[in-house]
Structure formats: structure tokens, C-alpha cells
Amino acid sequence: MGIVGTNPKRTKRFNLRATPKQERLIRVAAARRGVNVTDFILDSACRKAEEALHDQTRFVVDQRAWDRFMTALDAPPKFIPQIGKLFSKPSVAESR
């Protein structure tokens, strides 16, 4: 696992609260894996975070939907007057 496996110096802190049942579950699971609680929690949390992000960046479609998607990407952009108007104004950051 890329995020946890490199072992850089840990400088950030999370403050967590758990029920006694959750604490026991995590401690037992960490012990069975042969790791400390911190490593167990970080590894588990990073795996879930990567899974959550992966679900938002990867999608599977059938061939018909893929062909329609590719056709839309290959088509010239549509001009939308409201967007043209928006981009003709200076950005909020430039106007300060």
C-alpha cells in the first residue's frame, strides 16, 4: 500500500473517540495482525480512503455507453452564452 508503506516521519495527529466495544475490536484485530493499534488504524483508514476515491475516479460502462461517451468527447465544444459571459469578467481573485 503506497501511502502507509513508505514509513515517513509521522507529524500529524488524529484525535478519535471510540466505544469500549470498538476499542476492544480494534485492539484484538491489531494484535492478531501483529501490528500496533496506530498502524492498524492508519492502514485501515487509508485503505478505505483510497477505496472511496477510487470509486469516484473509475467507472465501468457497457460498450454502447462507452461509444456514446467517446463520441461526446470527440465532438466540438458547444458554446454556451452564459459561460462566455462568465469568463469575460475578471475572476474574484483578480478583482480584490
C-alpha positions as CSV (number, residue, x, y, z in Angstrom):
1,M,0.0,0.0,0.0
2,G,1.6,3.2,-1.2
3,I,0.5,5.7,1.5
4,V,1.3,3.7,4.6
5,G,4.1,1.5,3.3
6,T,6.8,4.3,2.9
7,N,7.2,5.0,6.7
8,P,7.9,8.7,6.6
9,K,8.1,10.5,9.9
10,R,4.6,11.0,11.4
11,T,3.9,14.6,12.3
12,K,0.2,14.8,12.2
13,R,-2.3,13.7,14.8
14,F,-5.9,12.4,14.8
15,N,-7.9,12.5,18.0
16,L,-10.5,9.7,17.9
17,R,-13.2,8.6,20.4
18,A,-14.5,5.1,20.4
19,T,-16.9,3.0,22.4
20,P,-15.4,0.3,24.7
21,K,-16.6,-2.3,22.2
22,Q,-14.9,-0.6,19.2
23,E,-11.7,-0.2,21.2
24,R,-11.6,-3.9,22.1
25,L,-12.4,-4.9,18.5
26,I,-9.6,-2.7,17.1
27,R,-7.1,-3.9,19.7
28,V,-7.8,-7.5,19.2
29,A,-7.7,-7.2,15.4
30,A,-4.4,-5.3,15.6
31,A,-2.9,-7.9,17.9
32,R,-3.9,-10.7,15.6
33,R,-2.3,-8.9,12.7
34,G,0.9,-8.4,14.7
35,V,0.8,-4.6,14.5
36,N,0.3,-1.8,16.9
37,V,-3.1,0.0,17.1
38,T,-1.8,3.1,15.4
39,D,-0.5,1.2,12.4
40,F,-3.7,-0.9,12.2
41,I,-6.0,2.2,12.3
42,L,-3.9,4.1,9.8
43,D,-3.7,1.2,7.4
44,S,-7.4,0.5,7.6
45,A,-8.3,4.2,7.2
46,C,-6.0,4.7,4.2
47,R,-7.4,1.6,2.5
48,K,-11.0,2.9,3.0
49,A,-9.9,6.4,1.8
50,E,-8.3,5.0,-1.4
51,E,-11.4,2.9,-2.0
52,A,-13.7,5.9,-1.6
53,L,-11.5,8.0,-4.0
54,H,-11.2,5.1,-6.4
55,D,-14.9,4.7,-6.6
56,Q,-15.2,8.4,-7.7
57,T,-12.5,8.2,-10.4
58,R,-13.1,4.8,-12.0
59,F,-16.3,3.7,-13.7
60,V,-17.3,0.8,-15.8
61,V,-19.8,1.0,-18.6
62,D,-21.0,-1.2,-21.4
63,Q,-19.7,-0.8,-24.9
64,R,-22.7,1.3,-26.1
65,A,-22.3,3.8,-23.3
66,W,-18.6,3.9,-23.8
67,D,-19.1,4.6,-27.6
68,R,-21.5,7.4,-26.7
69,F,-19.1,8.8,-24.2
70,M,-16.2,8.8,-26.7
71,T,-18.4,10.5,-29.3
72,A,-19.3,13.2,-26.9
73,L,-15.6,13.8,-26.0
74,D,-14.6,13.9,-29.7
75,A,-17.4,16.4,-30.6
76,P,-16.5,20.1,-30.8
77,P,-17.5,22.0,-27.6
78,K,-20.8,23.7,-27.5
79,F,-20.8,27.4,-27.0
80,I,-23.0,28.4,-24.0
81,P,-23.5,32.2,-23.9
82,Q,-23.8,32.3,-20.1
83,I,-20.3,30.6,-19.8
84,G,-18.9,33.0,-22.3
85,K,-20.2,35.9,-20.2
86,L,-18.8,34.4,-17.0
87,F,-15.3,34.0,-18.5
88,S,-15.3,37.6,-19.9
89,K,-15.4,39.0,-16.4
90,P,-12.3,39.2,-14.2
91,S,-12.1,36.5,-11.6
92,V,-12.9,37.2,-8.0
93,A,-9.3,36.8,-7.1
94,E,-8.3,39.4,-9.7
95,S,-10.9,41.9,-8.6
96,R,-9.7,42.2,-5.0
